[in-house]
Amino acid sequence: MAASRPTHSPHSSLPGAKAAETRTALLKRAARDAMDYLEGLDKRPVAATPEAIAALNALRGPLPPGPTSAETVLHLLDTYGSPATMAQAGGRFFGYVIGGSLPASLAAGWLVSAWDQNAATFVASPAAIVLEEIALEWVRDLLALPEGTGGAVVTGATMANLSALAAARHALLARAGWDVEADGLFGAPEIRVVVGEEAHPSLFKALGLLGLGRKRVVRVPVDGQGQMKADALPHLDAQTILCLQAGNVNTGAFDPAAAICPAARAAGTWIHVDGAFGLWAAASPEYRKLTKGFELADSWATDGHKWPNIGYDCGIALARDPSLLRAAMSIRASYLAMGEQREPSDYNPELSRRARGVELWAGLRSLGRSGMAEIIERTSSHARRFAAGLRAAGYEVLNDVVINQVLVSFGSAERTLRTIERLQAEGTCWCGSTKWQGHTAMRISVSSWATTKEDVERSLAAMLNAAEE
Ligand SMILES: *Cc1c(COP(=O)(O)O)cnc(C)c1O
């Protein structure tokens, strides 16, 4: 039996009840504004207009001396903020590699914000920590990685690369009798880092932060798709970190892991995989073959906020031997109660953090195995349709469209850039430019669950229209 509530709470004379009422009204209003925003995406230009960007100036100025009602604050945000966003949550944003946000993840994110959990330790949030653990195991399973692999949910693939490479640095130096966490890198034995010529910039950033050096790397040449040439690898040994890529950010190409990994493993080399989006191909029976061999690595970095459409921010660092991640990241303090169970703060660079594992759990639970495979297959098929439509109109597709990435040239660099500018200004869809292997191209990355066949046809027509001189 529930205890009956006291009719006169000692706090009833305080503004608590009134505050709760106001808060409820505010949250309902926020939910309504958010739903109106999402429903309006289809009718607005994908890019923020110059007028909407200029109007953001209304929010500038010094911090007011006194309070503003939360309702006014929300009103200001929706009035000036919403129109100056990019319609990334819609179906026609093809820039960078940007997924949308699955409805289950978005809704879970609202709930998580209301929970206001600090997902640093189990004691601070049992729900957040258990949900994160379950989600990490689902990710391991979807990516077909070895049993026992474990890791951390971080902010993105940049932090996932950093975390995994910190584990690698620990492992290789411990092997050489050096405690890098205690003694730092000055005077430490050498570690060699081998990367592909088209490794993602975030990998170099991570190497720089770890004291391994952005430039102090051996670069392996790549082929005409950006794949590392297996026969151009330097001698590999147990003091080497080899960084492979699953999903080139321009072409979508995969380094030939099956040809490289067995010998690298035998040499005792630490193999790290930057698979920010491409590694998810393992979740599709149709595309799984592209990821063959990557399961032989020691660590992996990937993103929930790209192909799985979990919403920001959600990166995932994984290590075959999670105790090495722990050796690099663990934290203890007399005031932090820590038990026998896994503590997230022992596996990632942060202490206080939002419960982003909950949105990951919610999104994956809503998709299931087949739903994840369908996103991979549907977006890749949309990418092929873009490539076919552009080729049929006489434009050059520069890459083999193996997954969801298309690189197209509309002729000269100038003409290609003019086309992109016109397309972005026209507003039906949004694509960015790139310079890849000496060619200026438009990048089309189909990553969102929300993109429909109709979105593809509308966008293709807009592209062809923008390309006409
Ligand atoms: C996007 C991407 C990254 C960086 O990921 P963030 O989540 O933006 O930090 C790293 N590597 C590759 C291959 C990527 O596509």
The ligand as an SDF file (V2000), in Angstrom:
LIG
                    3D

 15 15  0  0  0  0  0  0  0  0999 V2000
   32.9690   11.6580  -39.1850 C   0  0  0  0  0  0  0  0  0  0  0  0
   34.2200   10.9100  -39.1300 C   0  0  0  0  0  0  0  0  0  0  0  0
   35.1070   11.0730  -38.0570 C   0  0  0  0  0  0  0  0  0  0  0  0
   34.8860   12.0760  -36.9540 C   0  0  0  0  0  0  0  0  0  0  0  0
   33.7220   11.8060  -36.2600 O   0  0  0  0  0  0  0  0  0  0  0  0
   33.0380   12.8580  -35.2800 P   0  0  0  0  0  0  0  0  0  0  0  0
   31.8710   12.1110  -34.7620 O   0  0  0  0  0  0  0  0  0  0  0  0
   32.6560   14.0300  -36.1170 O   0  0  0  0  0  0  0  0  0  0  0  0
   34.0120   13.2140  -34.2220 O   0  0  0  0  0  0  0  0  0  0  0  0
   36.2260   10.2700  -38.0340 C   0  0  0  0  0  0  0  0  0  0  0  0
   36.4840    9.3910  -39.0180 N   0  0  0  0  0  0  0  0  0  0  0  0
   35.6690    9.2170  -40.0730 C   0  0  0  0  0  0  0  0  0  0  0  0
   36.0020    8.2050  -41.1200 C   0  0  0  0  0  0  0  0  0  0  0  0
   34.4990    9.9750  -40.1600 C   0  0  0  0  0  0  0  0  0  0  0  0
   33.6670    9.8020  -41.1860 O   0  0  0  0  0  0  0  0  0  0  0  0
  1  2  1  0
  2  3  1  0
  2 14  2  0
  3  4  1  0
  3 10  2  0
  4  5  1  0
  5  6  1  0
  6  7  2  0
  6  8  1  0
  6  9  1  0
 10 11  1  0
 11 12  2  0
 12 13  1  0
 12 14  1  0
 14 15  1  0
M  END
$$$$
